[in-house]
Amino acid sequence: MDLLGGVGRDELRIFSWAAAAVFALVAGVWRPRGLHWTALGSALLFAALNAGAGIYVLGHFGDSRWSARGEPPLSAPSFSGTPVVGQFLGPLDSTLDGVVGGVNDFLAFKQALPVALDFLAASGWALLVSFPLAVLAAGISAGTRYAVARRRTADFEKYRATVDLLKVELEQVKRQISSGNSVDTELPALVEVTDVRPRLMHRG
């Protein structure tokens, strides 16, 4: 079953652009932080749809939808109805039908080829655009991962410094208790220290 049987070449072009635009819109709303990947996906989708349209046109080159002038196919004259000798010219009719059918196929392919090449050219341009987009997207993703890794490393170092400071304060408290001194003052370091563990767990 040909699902595109009633779709003309203009509709195929519009469908390719519309599908890529809808994909970009939906993906952009769904993942607003991944716009670079959205742009790449839209370009690849546009390339794939145009390549498919070009292959479809070549596979259905005999369709009148690809004829810009809408010229009717050629028809072979019939000699079988000729008086007296018509019965002898019957085989000639089948031969002429085959020849004219071949000519019609050639003309139909000649008319469909530019349409298919337009779609394939659009697909090629989209693929060319997708290469720098892929490099850009990979670079942005790598930079984002590097920045996240640096933030997590800095948070971990801050957490480790906090733990070390708490250990020092604990040792001071132990020494004061062991020496019989009462600890009635608040340790300033314990007040100033900020525990970064919740933030590490939240970012992880």
C-alpha positions in Angstrom: 0.0 0.0 0.0 1.4 3.3 -1.1 0.9 5.8 1.8 2.3 8.6 -0.3 0.2 8.0 -3.3 -1.7 11.3 -3.1 1.3 13.4 -2.0 2.9 15.7 -4.6 6.4 16.9 -4.8 5.6 20.3 -3.2 3.8 18.5 -0.3 6.9 16.3 0.2 9.1 19.3 0.5 6.7 21.0 2.9 6.5 17.8 5.0 10.3 17.6 5.3 10.6 21.1 6.6 7.5 20.8 8.9 8.7 17.5 10.4 12.2 18.9 11.1 10.7 22.1 12.6 8.2 20.1 14.8 11.0 17.9 16.0 13.2 20.9 16.9 10.3 22.6 18.8 9.3 19.5 20.8 12.9 18.5 21.6 13.7 22.1 22.5 10.8 22.3 24.9 11.6 18.8 26.4 15.3 19.4 26.8 16.1 23.1 26.7 19.6 22.6 27.8 20.4 20.3 24.9 19.7 22.8 22.0 22.9 21.8 20.3 21.8 18.2 20.1 18.3 19.3 19.0 19.8 21.3 16.1 21.8 18.3 15.0 18.9 15.9 15.3 16.7 18.3 13.2 19.4 18.5 10.5 19.8 14.7 10.4 16.0 14.2 10.3 15.7 16.7 7.4 18.5 14.9 5.5 16.8 11.5 6.0 13.4 12.7 4.9 14.7 14.3 1.8 16.8 11.2 0.9 13.7 9.1 1.4 11.7 11.4 -0.8 14.3 11.2 -3.5 14.4 7.4 -3.4 10.6 7.3 -3.4 10.4 9.5 -6.6 12.9 7.3 -8.4 11.0 4.2 -7.3 7.8 5.7 -8.7 9.2 7.5 -11.7 6.3 6.5 -13.9 3.9 8.6 -11.8 2.5 11.7 -13.4 3.0 13.7 -10.2 6.6 14.3 -11.2 5.7 15.7 -14.6 5.8 19.5 -14.5 3.9 19.9 -17.8 1.5 17.0 -17.2 2.0 15.7 -20.7 0.0 12.5 -21.4 2.0 9.4 -22.3 2.5 8.4 -25.9 0.3 5.8 -27.5 1.1 3.5 -30.3 -1.2 3.3 -33.4 -3.1 0.1 -34.0 -2.7 -1.6 -37.3 -4.8 -4.6 -36.5 -7.9 -2.8 -37.6 -6.6 -2.1 -41.1 -8.8 -3.6 -43.8 -7.6 -6.7 -45.6 -4.2 -6.9 -44.0 -5.1 -6.1 -40.4 -4.9 -9.7 -39.3 -1.3 -9.9 -40.5 -0.3 -6.7 -38.7 -1.5 -7.9 -35.3 2.0 -8.8 -34.1 3.2 -5.4 -35.2 0.8 -3.8 -32.6 2.4 -5.6 -29.7 5.9 -4.7 -30.9 4.9 -1.0 -31.2 3.3 -1.1 -27.8 6.5 -2.4 -26.3 8.6 0.3 -28.1 6.2 3.1 -27.1 6.1 1.8 -23.5 9.9 1.9 -23.3 9.8 5.5 -24.7 7.2 6.5 -22.1 9.3 5.0 -19.3 12.3 6.9 -20.5 10.4 10.2 -20.7 8.9 9.6 -17.2 12.3 8.8 -15.8 13.7 11.9 -17.5 11.0 14.0 -15.8 11.3 12.4 -12.4 15.1 12.6 -12.2 15.4 16.3 -11.6 12.7 16.1 -8.9 14.6 13.3 -7.2 17.9 15.1 -7.5 16.4 18.2 -5.8 15.5 16.1 -2.8 18.9 14.3 -2.8 20.7 17.7 -3.0 18.7 19.0 -0.1 19.6 15.9 1.9 23.3 16.4 1.0 23.3 20.0 2.1 21.6 19.0 5.4 24.4 16.4 5.9 27.0 19.0 5.3 25.5 21.3 7.9 25.2 18.4 10.3 29.0 17.8 10.4 29.9 21.2 12.0 26.8 20.9 14.2 28.0 17.5 15.4 31.5 18.9 16.2 29.9 21.9 18.0 27.5 19.7 20.0 30.3 17.3 21.0 32.5 20.3 22.1 29.7 21.9 24.2 28.9 18.6 25.8 32.5 17.9 26.7 32.9 21.4 28.1 29.7 21.0 30.2 30.9 17.7 31.6 34.3 19.2 32.4 32.7 22.1 34.2 30.5 19.8 36.2 33.5 17.6 37.1 35.4 20.7 38.3 32.6 21.9 40.4 32.2 18.4 42.0 35.9 18.2 42.6 35.9 21.6 44.3 32.9 20.7 46.4 34.7 17.5 47.4 37.8 19.3 48.4 35.8 21.8 50.4 34.0 18.9 52.2 37.4 17.2 52.9 38.8 20.4 54.3 35.7 20.7 56.5 36.2 17.2 57.8 39.8 17.9 58.5 39.0 21.0 60.4 36.4 19.2 62.4 38.9 16.6 63.3 41.3 19.2 64.6 38.5 20.8 66.7 37.6 17.4 68.1 41.2 16.7 69.1 41.2 20.1 70.9 38.1 19.2 72.7 39.5 15.8 73.7 42.7 17.5 75.0 40.7 20.0 77.0 38.5 17.3 78.6 41.5 15.1 79.4 43.2 18.1 81.1 40.2 18.8 83.2 39.3 22.1 81.6 35.6 22.7 81.1 34.6 23.6 77.6 32.0 26.3 78.0 32.8 28.4 75.0 31.5 27.9 71.5 34.0 26.8 69.0 34.1 29.5 66.3 35.3 27.1 63.7 32.3 24.8 64.2 30.0 27.8 63.7 31.8 29.0 60.5 32.1 25.6 58.9 29.5 24.9 56.2 28.6 21.4 55.6 28.7 20.8 51.8 27.4 17.2 51.9 23.7 18.0 51.1 24.9 20.0 48.1 27.1 17.2 46.9 24.2 14.7 47.3 21.9 17.1 45.5 24.3 17.6 42.6 25.2 14.0 42.3 
